[in-house]
Amino acid sequence: MFGYGSLMWRPGFVYAFRCKATVRGWRRSLCIYSHVYRGTPDRPGLVLGLDRGGACAGVAFRVAAALREPTIRYLHDREQVTSVYVERTVAVTLESGERVDALTYVADRLHGQYAGRLDRETMLAIVRAGRGQSGDNASYVTETQDHLAEIGVHDGQLEWLAARLRDRPAGAA
């Protein structure tokens, strides 16, 4: 499994191995309107998706063979609530240099919740207003940014957003 957002810091499944990894040809992007976990249809939040182009550093997980199918079912149920992602197997380079195939979720550019590229101020306004079943959207962004920093990954977009969200949290005047 390859995680690039909340899956890195809240996988929700048992794994045998976890390490920093990179996928090429895809980039991390706040390109998905969240209608469930971090927003609602009337007041969407923004969550991460893998979008075309670039490279994305994240986390690779290895699960025991006996847990493979239950883990995939769990991830499908978690990530495909509104079918905004496409399940895909991608080539991942582990921090050791080893290349493996991993299941991940990429943005479905044809889905109505695909936000595409938004400017930073628009993203900031949406994230500040978003709140869904899993909590406020600002926490999702800051927790993801904190985890990326912890594993030594620089993401300028998330760093910019997290700094502003911490300066003036959601709901602050």
C-alpha positions as CSV (number, residue, x, y, z in Angstrom):
1,M,0.0,0.0,0.0
2,F,1.2,3.6,-0.7
3,G,-0.1,6.4,1.5
4,Y,0.4,10.1,0.8
5,G,-2.2,11.7,3.1
6,S,-4.0,10.6,6.3
7,L,-3.1,7.0,5.5
8,M,0.5,7.9,6.5
9,W,-0.5,8.9,10.0
10,R,-3.7,7.0,10.5
11,P,-3.5,3.8,8.5
12,G,-6.2,1.9,10.3
13,F,-4.9,-1.6,9.4
14,V,-2.1,-3.9,10.7
15,Y,1.1,-3.8,8.7
16,A,4.3,-5.8,8.9
17,F,6.6,-3.1,7.5
18,R,6.4,0.7,6.9
19,C,8.9,3.0,5.3
20,K,9.3,6.2,3.4
21,A,8.7,5.7,-0.4
22,T,8.3,7.7,-3.6
23,V,6.0,7.2,-6.6
24,R,6.9,8.9,-9.9
25,G,4.4,10.3,-12.4
26,W,2.0,11.3,-9.7
27,R,1.9,14.3,-7.3
28,R,0.2,15.0,-4.0
29,S,-2.5,17.6,-4.4
30,L,-5.4,19.0,-2.5
31,C,-7.6,18.3,-5.5
32,I,-10.6,16.5,-4.1
33,Y,-13.7,18.1,-2.6
34,S,-14.5,16.2,0.6
35,H,-18.3,15.6,1.0
36,V,-18.0,13.2,3.9
37,Y,-14.9,13.0,6.1
38,R,-13.7,16.7,6.0
39,G,-16.7,18.5,4.6
40,T,-20.3,18.1,3.3
41,P,-21.9,18.6,-0.1
42,D,-23.1,22.0,1.0
43,R,-19.8,23.0,2.6
44,P,-17.0,20.8,1.1
45,G,-13.6,20.5,2.5
46,L,-10.5,19.6,0.5
47,V,-8.5,16.3,0.8
48,L,-5.5,15.0,-1.0
49,G,-5.4,12.9,-4.1
50,L,-2.6,11.7,-6.3
51,D,-2.9,13.8,-9.5
52,R,-0.9,13.4,-12.7
53,G,2.6,14.6,-13.0
54,G,5.7,15.0,-10.8
55,A,6.6,12.8,-8.0
56,C,5.2,12.1,-4.5
57,A,7.0,11.1,-1.4
58,G,4.9,9.2,1.1
59,V,4.8,5.9,3.0
60,A,4.8,2.3,1.8
61,F,3.2,-0.4,3.9
62,R,3.6,-4.1,3.6
63,V,0.9,-6.3,5.0
64,A,1.1,-10.0,5.8
65,A,-0.3,-12.2,3.0
66,A,-3.1,-13.4,5.3
67,L,-4.3,-9.8,5.8
68,R,-4.0,-8.7,2.2
69,E,-7.7,-9.1,1.2
70,P,-9.2,-7.8,4.5
71,T,-6.8,-4.7,4.3
72,I,-7.8,-4.0,0.7
73,R,-11.5,-4.3,1.6
74,Y,-11.0,-1.9,4.5
75,L,-9.1,0.6,2.3
76,H,-11.8,0.3,-0.4
77,D,-14.5,1.0,2.1
78,R,-12.6,3.9,3.6
79,E,-11.4,5.6,0.4
80,Q,-14.2,4.9,-2.0
81,V,-17.2,6.3,0.0
82,T,-18.1,8.6,-2.9
83,S,-16.0,6.8,-5.6
84,V,-13.8,9.8,-6.1
85,Y,-10.6,7.8,-6.4
86,V,-9.4,5.2,-8.8
87,E,-7.7,2.2,-7.2
88,R,-4.4,1.7,-9.0
89,T,-1.2,-0.3,-8.6
90,V,1.9,1.9,-9.0
91,A,5.6,1.3,-9.0
92,V,7.0,2.7,-5.7
93,T,10.7,3.2,-4.8
94,L,11.3,2.4,-1.1
95,E,13.9,4.5,0.8
96,S,16.3,1.5,0.4
97,G,16.2,1.9,-3.4
98,E,14.1,-1.3,-3.9
99,R,11.2,-0.9,-6.3
100,V,7.9,-2.6,-5.6
101,D,4.3,-2.4,-6.7
102,A,1.8,-0.9,-4.3
103,L,-1.9,-0.3,-4.3
104,T,-2.8,3.4,-4.0
105,Y,-5.7,5.7,-4.8
106,V,-5.4,8.4,-7.5
107,A,-7.8,11.2,-8.2
108,D,-10.6,10.5,-10.7
109,R,-10.4,13.7,-12.9
110,L,-13.9,12.9,-14.3
111,H,-15.6,12.8,-10.9
112,G,-17.7,15.7,-9.8
113,Q,-15.7,16.1,-6.6
114,Y,-12.4,16.6,-8.5
115,A,-11.4,20.2,-7.7
116,G,-8.4,20.4,-10.0
117,R,-5.7,23.0,-9.3
118,L,-6.9,25.8,-7.0
119,D,-5.0,28.9,-6.0
120,R,-3.7,28.9,-2.4
121,E,-6.1,31.5,-1.1
122,T,-9.1,29.5,-2.4
123,M,-7.7,26.3,-0.9
124,L,-7.2,28.1,2.4
125,A,-10.8,29.4,2.5
126,I,-12.2,26.0,1.7
127,V,-10.1,24.2,4.3
128,R,-10.9,26.7,7.0
129,A,-14.6,26.2,6.4
130,G,-14.6,22.4,6.0
131,R,-15.9,20.0,8.7
132,G,-17.1,16.5,8.2
133,Q,-17.5,13.1,9.9
134,S,-13.7,12.9,10.8
135,G,-13.5,16.5,12.1
136,D,-12.3,19.8,10.7
137,N,-10.5,20.1,7.5
138,A,-7.7,22.2,9.0
139,S,-6.6,19.4,11.3
140,Y,-6.4,17.0,8.3
141,V,-4.0,19.5,6.6
142,T,-1.9,20.3,9.7
143,E,-1.6,16.6,10.7
144,T,-0.6,15.6,7.3
145,Q,2.0,18.4,7.1
146,D,3.3,17.4,10.6
147,H,3.8,13.8,9.5
148,L,5.5,14.8,6.3
149,A,7.9,17.0,8.2
150,E,8.5,14.1,10.6
151,I,9.7,11.9,7.8
152,G,11.7,14.6,6.1
153,V,9.4,15.4,3.2
154,H,9.0,19.0,2.0
155,D,5.6,19.9,0.5
156,G,5.6,23.7,-0.1
157,Q,1.8,23.9,-0.7
158,L,0.9,22.1,2.6
159,E,3.6,24.0,4.5
160,W,2.1,27.3,3.4
161,L,-1.5,26.2,4.2
162,A,-0.5,24.7,7.6
163,A,1.3,27.9,8.6
164,R,-1.7,30.0,7.9
165,L,-4.1,27.6,9.5
166,R,-2.0,27.7,12.7
167,D,-1.9,31.5,12.6
168,R,-5.6,31.8,12.4
169,P,-7.4,28.5,13.1
170,A,-10.8,27.6,11.6
171,G,-13.6,29.6,13.2
172,A,-11.3,32.4,14.4
173,A,-12.3,35.9,13.6
